Amino acid sequence: MLPDYPAITSCGDCHIFFWIQDAKVKKTIPFGLGEISDEGILSIRKFFEKDVREKGDQLLEREKEKDSKPKEKKKEMALRVEGLTLKELNRAINKGLGNTKERELYLRKHLWWAVNDKENENKDAPIKKIKQNNFIGMEALLSQANPEDCIMKAEIKRQSGDFQEALKYLTDLPGEYHWVSEQIKQEISMKNTKVFELKPKE
């Protein structure tokens, strides 16, 4: 499976979050070229909060001052676009980066996956609180008319320990989803709230 290319990232210098599709392309690089000039390849022109815009303006002013000073021409390695960490995803949601239903669902799904990855090694209260709040926000975005949303709702309820409610979302699903729902039902019967690995349909 190909890696999931991030739809949202943060500036490596000022740590401002931005959606890739909102970024302004200033320069493109031929495939395989590992170095670029210090102008960079992305210019963040869309800011979502007043204080973020001000920080962006300050950053641009500093860059102008640097450009006005004599300096040796140098090249830097192009930075890889990195996905957000668990805490960054949570901050992005709290800052309102999920400004459409699709974007909020993207952030919440990736936050859910990030929490799942940490679940077995991190038992601290802040992570549990993030998980609970994310489940509340995510459920509001899911529709019972969509089978895939029903699967996610069932998993949210199972991981929350609400097993009877989880079962309700697994009834009347189309046949192609039965291999998933049967495995979730098995975990429910064991009252398992932990993350488990789905076995592919044979």
KOLGULUM-806606 format. One line per 8 residues: number of its first residue (from 1); their letters; for each residue x, y, z of N, C-alpha, C. Coordinates in steps of 0.02 Angstrom, whole numbers, plus 50000, padded with zeros to 5 digits. Layout:
REM KOLGULUM-806606
NUM> a> X Y Z X Y Z X Y Z ~ ... $
***
This chain:
REM KOLGULUM-806606
1> mlpdypai> 50042 49940 50000 50000 50000 50000 50044 50062 50000 ~ 50027 50112 49959 50065 50173 49956 50054 50214 50020 ~ 50104 50253 50042 50095 50294 50102 50043 50348 50090 ~ 50010 50368 50145 49959 50420 50141 49994 50488 50139 ~ 49991 50522 50081 50023 50587 50075 49983 50638 50115 ~ 50015 50675 50160 49977 50721 50204 49939 50774 50165 ~ 49878 50788 50186 49838 50843 50157 49849 50907 50196 ~ 49877 50901 50256 49891 50959 50298 49959 50950 50331 $
9> tscgdchi> 49995 51005 50340 50061 51002 50371 50073 51067 50409 ~ 50134 51078 50431 50151 51140 50465 50217 51167 50439 ~ 50225 51233 50442 50286 51264 50419 50343 51244 50466 ~ 50399 51224 50437 50455 51202 50478 50486 51259 50518 ~ 50476 51322 50497 50506 51379 50532 50459 51409 50585 ~ 50397 51425 50563 50351 51460 50609 50299 51414 50639 ~ 50297 51350 50615 50251 51300 50643 50177 51317 50633 ~ 50162 51357 50582 50092 51372 50566 50063 51314 50525 $
17> ffwiqdak> 50003 51291 50544 49970 51238 50507 49941 51266 50442 ~ 49944 51226 50389 49910 51246 50327 49894 51184 50285 ~ 49841 51190 50246 49821 51137 50200 49862 51143 50137 ~ 49886 51086 50112 49929 51086 50053 49894 51120 49994 ~ 49830 51107 49984 49795 51136 49927 49786 51211 49932 ~ 49795 51239 49993 49790 51312 50002 49856 51347 49993 ~ 49910 51308 49988 49977 51339 49982 49987 51364 49910 ~ 50025 51418 49905 50042 51447 49840 50110 51419 49818 $
25> vkktipfg> 50111 51389 49760 50173 51360 49734 50216 51416 49705 ~ 50277 51423 49731 50323 51474 49706 50375 51444 49659 ~ 50388 51380 49667 50439 51349 49625 50427 51274 49622 ~ 50439 51244 49565 50435 51172 49558 50505 51144 49547 ~ 50514 51081 49565 50579 51049 49561 50574 50988 49516 ~ 50619 50980 49468 50619 50918 49428 50626 50857 49472 ~ 50594 50803 49454 50597 50742 49494 50668 50720 49506 ~ 50685 50707 49569 50751 50683 49586 50799 50737 49608 $
33> lgeisdeg> 50781 50800 49599 50825 50854 49621 50817 50865 49696 ~ 50871 50860 49733 50866 50862 49806 50880 50929 49837 ~ 50898 50981 49796 50915 51045 49825 50875 51100 49791 ~ 50859 51153 49829 50824 51210 49803 50855 51273 49832 ~ 50839 51330 49802 50863 51393 49830 50824 51409 49893 ~ 50850 51459 49932 50818 51472 49996 50752 51508 49989 ~ 50726 51518 49928 50657 51545 49923 50606 51493 49945 ~ 50625 51429 49941 50579 51376 49960 50529 51361 49904 $
41> ilsirkff> 50483 51314 49918 50435 51296 49867 50363 51314 49886 ~ 50352 51331 49949 50284 51347 49969 50281 51415 50003 ~ 50230 51453 49987 50219 51517 50021 50150 51514 50053 ~ 50148 51520 50119 50084 51515 50153 50049 51583 50150 ~ 49995 51586 50112 49962 51650 50103 49894 51652 50137 ~ 49871 51596 50161 49805 51596 50192 49813 51582 50266 ~ 49792 51628 50307 49796 51619 50379 49725 51622 50408 ~ 49714 51582 50460 49646 51573 50484 49630 51615 50546 $
49> ekdvrekg> 49681 51642 50579 49669 51682 50639 49712 51745 50636 ~ 49689 51798 50669 49724 51862 50667 49795 51856 50692 ~ 49805 51821 50748 49873 51815 50776 49918 51776 50730 ~ 49889 51728 50693 49929 51689 50646 49950 51733 50587 ~ 49904 51776 50563 49921 51822 50509 49977 51869 50530 ~ 49973 51893 50592 50024 51938 50617 50092 51904 50621 ~ 50092 51841 50643 50154 51803 50646 50181 51793 50575 ~ 50136 51781 50529 50157 51772 50460 50188 51835 50431 $
57> dqllerek> 50157 51893 50447 50184 51957 50424 50253 51970 50454 ~ 50261 51953 50518 50325 51962 50551 50378 51917 50518 ~ 50358 51856 50502 50404 51810 50470 50425 51837 50401 ~ 50378 51864 50363 50393 51891 50297 50441 51951 50303 ~ 50430 51993 50354 50474 52050 50364 50545 52028 50380 ~ 50551 51976 50421 50618 51951 50438 50652 51922 50376 ~ 50613 51890 50333 50641 51862 50272 50665 51918 50225 ~ 50626 51973 50222 50646 52030 50180 50711 52060 50206 $
65> ekdskpke> 50717 52066 50273 50778 52094 50302 50838 52049 50286 ~ 50828 51984 50290 50882 51938 50274 50902 51943 50201 ~ 50851 51950 50158 50865 51954 50086 50903 52018 50067 ~ 50893 52072 50107 50925 52136 50092 50999 52137 50112 ~ 51020 52090 50153 51090 52087 50176 51131 52045 50127 ~ 51193 52068 50113 51237 52029 50069 51249 51960 50100 ~ 51245 51910 50060 51258 51843 50085 51281 51797 50029 ~ 51315 51746 50048 51338 51698 49998 51279 51657 49974 $
73> kkkemalr> 51279 51647 49910 51225 51606 49882 51235 51533 49904 ~ 51184 51505 49932 51189 51436 49955 51126 51399 49937 ~ 51130 51335 49940 51072 51293 49926 51056 51251 49987 ~ 50991 51236 49994 50969 51196 50050 50931 51136 50024 ~ 50931 51085 50064 50892 51027 50046 50818 51042 50049 ~ 50780 51017 50001 50708 51027 50002 50679 50988 50061 ~ 50634 51021 50099 50604 50988 50156 50548 50942 50134 ~ 50545 50884 50164 50491 50837 50151 50427 50861 50186 $
81> vegltlke> 50370 50854 50152 50306 50871 50183 50289 50815 50233 ~ 50287 50833 50296 50274 50784 50349 50202 50788 50374 ~ 50175 50731 50392 50109 50730 50423 50113 50757 50494 ~ 50055 50775 50523 50054 50803 50590 50056 50747 50643 ~ 50085 50763 50700 50087 50717 50756 50019 50718 50791 ~ 50012 50673 50839 49950 50669 50878 49932 50737 50909 ~ 49980 50767 50943 49966 50830 50976 49954 50887 50926 ~ 49989 50884 50869 49979 50935 50818 49910 50929 50786 $
89> lnrainkg> 49887 50868 50775 49820 50857 50748 49768 50885 50795 ~ 49777 50872 50860 49730 50898 50910 49730 50974 50911 ~ 49790 51005 50907 49794 51078 50906 49762 51106 50842 ~ 49772 51073 50786 49743 51096 50723 49667 51097 50727 ~ 49638 51045 50757 49565 51043 50766 49542 51100 50811 ~ 49577 51110 50867 49558 51162 50914 49566 51232 50885 ~ 49612 51240 50837 49623 51305 50805 49574 51318 50747 ~ 49531 51269 50732 49481 51279 50681 49504 51264 50610 $
97> lgntkere> 49557 51223 50603 49581 51206 50535 49532 51160 50499 ~ 49487 51128 50537 49435 51087 50505 49377 51132 50485 ~ 49390 51176 50437 49341 51227 50419 49289 51204 50368 ~ 49291 51141 50349 49237 51109 50311 49225 51040 50343 ~ 49168 51010 50328 49154 50944 50355 49207 50893 50334 ~ 49227 50896 50271 49277 50849 50245 49344 50858 50280 ~ 49364 50921 50291 49427 50933 50324 49425 50913 50398 ~ 49371 50928 50431 49366 50908 50501 49368 50832 50508 $
105> lylrkhlw> 49332 50798 50463 49332 50725 50466 49402 50697 50452 ~ 49438 50727 50406 49507 50706 50391 49549 50713 50454 ~ 49546 50770 50487 49586 50782 50547 49567 50733 50603 ~ 49502 50722 50612 49480 50679 50667 49496 50606 50654 ~ 49491 50583 50592 49509 50514 50576 49584 50503 50588 ~ 49625 50550 50566 49697 50543 50576 49716 50549 50650 ~ 49680 50590 50687 49691 50594 50759 49673 50527 50792 ~ 49618 50497 50772 49596 50433 50797 49650 50380 50786 $
113> wavndken> 49675 50378 50724 49727 50329 50708 49790 50342 50749 ~ 49807 50405 50759 49867 50422 50798 49859 50400 50871 ~ 49799 50409 50898 49785 50387 50967 49788 50311 50971 ~ 49760 50277 50920 49762 50203 50920 49834 50178 50921 ~ 49878 50212 50884 49948 50191 50882 49981 50198 50950 ~ 49957 50245 50990 49988 50259 51055 49953 50221 51112 ~ 49896 50192 51098 49853 50166 51152 49888 50115 51197 ~ 49925 50071 51167 49956 50018 51208 50017 50040 51247 $
121> enkdapik> 50045 50098 51229 50106 50121 51263 50095 50184 51304 ~ 50037 50216 51296 50026 50279 51331 49959 50277 51368 ~ 49962 50277 51433 49901 50273 51473 49884 50338 51508 ~ 49917 50393 51489 49907 50454 51527 49839 50485 51512 ~ 49814 50523 51561 49747 50552 51558 49738 50600 51500 ~ 49787 50643 51483 49777 50689 51427 49760 50655 51361 ~ 49793 50598 51347 49780 50561 51285 49709 50533 51287 ~ 49688 50507 51344 49620 50481 51350 49568 50536 51340 $
129> kikqnnfi> 49583 50595 51366 49537 50652 51358 49533 50672 51284 ~ 49589 50674 51251 49590 50690 51179 49548 50639 51141 ~ 49556 50576 51158 49519 50522 51125 49443 50531 51135 ~ 49422 50544 51196 49351 50552 51211 49322 50612 51173 ~ 49357 50668 51176 49332 50728 51142 49329 50719 51066 ~ 49379 50683 51040 49380 50670 50968 49322 50626 50948 ~ 49306 50576 50988 49249 50533 50973 49184 50572 50971 ~ 49175 50618 51018 49114 50659 51020 49108 50700 50956 $
137> gmeallsq> 49164 50733 50937 49163 50774 50877 49154 50734 50814 ~ 49184 50675 50813 49181 50633 50753 49112 50604 50742 ~ 49080 50582 50795 49013 50553 50789 48964 50601 50756 ~ 48971 50665 50771 48926 50716 50744 48934 50723 50668 ~ 48990 50700 50641 49004 50706 50570 48983 50645 50530 ~ 48968 50590 50565 48953 50527 50531 48879 50516 50522 ~ 48861 50484 50467 48790 50473 50449 48773 50399 50452 ~ 48715 50383 50481 48692 50314 50484 48671 50289 50416 $
145> anpedcim> 48663 50334 50368 48644 50313 50300 48703 50287 50261 ~ 48764 50296 50287 48825 50275 50253 48853 50214 50289 ~ 48859 50156 50256 48884 50095 50289 48953 50104 50320 ~ 48998 50139 50286 49065 50148 50313 49063 50192 50376 ~ 49018 50241 50376 49010 50282 50436 48982 50240 50494 ~ 48937 50193 50477 48909 50149 50529 48964 50105 50560 ~ 49009 50081 50518 49066 50042 50544 49107 50084 50592 ~ 49121 50146 50573 49160 50191 50617 49123 50206 50681 $
153> kaeikrqs> 49056 50217 50676 49017 50230 50736 49019 50169 50783 ~ 49014 50109 50754 49017 50048 50795 49085 50043 50830 ~ 49138 50059 50794 49205 50055 50824 49214 50108 50880 ~ 49186 50167 50869 49189 50219 50921 49154 50194 50984 ~ 49095 50165 50975 49057 50140 51033 49093 50081 51066 ~ 49121 50036 51025 49157 49978 51054 49217 50001 51094 ~ 49257 50046 51066 49316 50070 51102 49297 50111 51163 ~ 49236 50138 51163 49212 50176 51221 49180 50131 51274 $
161> gdfqealk> 49172 50066 51257 49143 50019 51304 49068 50015 51302 ~ 49036 50048 51254 48963 50046 51246 48946 49992 51196 ~ 48949 49930 51217 48945 49873 51171 48876 49865 51140 ~ 48823 49875 51179 48755 49867 51152 48741 49919 51097 ~ 48764 49980 51109 48755 50032 51059 48796 50017 50996 ~ 48855 49989 51006 48897 49970 50949 48862 49920 50904 ~ 48829 49871 50934 48794 49819 50895 48740 49848 50851 ~ 48708 49902 50874 48653 49932 50836 48676 49957 50767 $
169> yltdlpge> 48739 49980 50764 48765 50007 50702 48789 49952 50654 ~ 48788 49889 50677 48813 49835 50635 48757 49793 50605 ~ 48695 49814 50615 48638 49779 50586 48620 49809 50518 ~ 48594 49767 50475 48570 49789 50408 48623 49821 50365 ~ 48685 49800 50373 48738 49824 50330 48739 49784 50265 ~ 48758 49814 50209 48764 49777 50146 48812 49719 50153 ~ 48803 49668 50111 48841 49606 50116 48916 49615 50114 ~ 48940 49665 50074 49013 49673 50068 49046 49697 50132 $
177> yhwvseqi> 49005 49717 50182 49034 49741 50246 49029 49688 50301 ~ 49000 49630 50285 48989 49579 50337 49054 49552 50366 ~ 49106 49546 50323 49170 49520 50348 49200 49566 50401 ~ 49185 49632 50395 49209 49680 50445 49165 49677 50507 ~ 49100 49680 50496 49054 49682 50553 49058 49619 50596 ~ 49070 49561 50565 49075 49499 50604 49135 49499 50650 ~ 49190 49528 50627 49250 49532 50669 49241 49581 50726 ~ 49206 49636 50713 49192 49684 50766 49145 49653 50818 $
185> kqeismkn> 49095 49616 50794 49048 49582 50839 49085 49532 50884 ~ 49135 49498 50856 49174 49450 50895 49210 49486 50952 ~ 49239 49545 50937 49273 49583 50988 49224 49610 51041 ~ 49164 49628 51018 49112 49651 51064 49092 49595 51112 ~ 49086 49533 51085 49067 49476 51127 49118 49463 51182 ~ 49181 49483 51169 49234 49475 51220 49242 49538 51262 ~ 49199 49587 51249 49201 49652 51284 49270 49684 51279 ~ 49298 49681 51220 49363 49709 51207 49357 49781 51183 $
193> tkvfelkp> 49390 49827 51218 49390 49897 51198 49455 49917 51164 ~ 49501 49869 51159 49567 49884 51131 49565 49883 51055 ~ 49616 49911 51025 49624 49909 50953 49640 49837 50933 ~ 49610 49813 50879 49626 49746 50854 49637 49750 50779 ~ 49670 49700 50754 49687 49699 50682 49634 49662 50642 ~ 49605 49695 50593 49557 49662 50549 49593 49614 50504 ~ 49566 49553 50498 49595 49504 50453 49562 49510 50385 ~ 49601 49512 50332 49572 49520 50265 49522 49466 50248 $
201> ke> 49474 49484 50206 49424 49436 50184 49458 49384 50140 ~ 49444 49321 50154 49475 49266 50115 49437 49254 50050 $
***
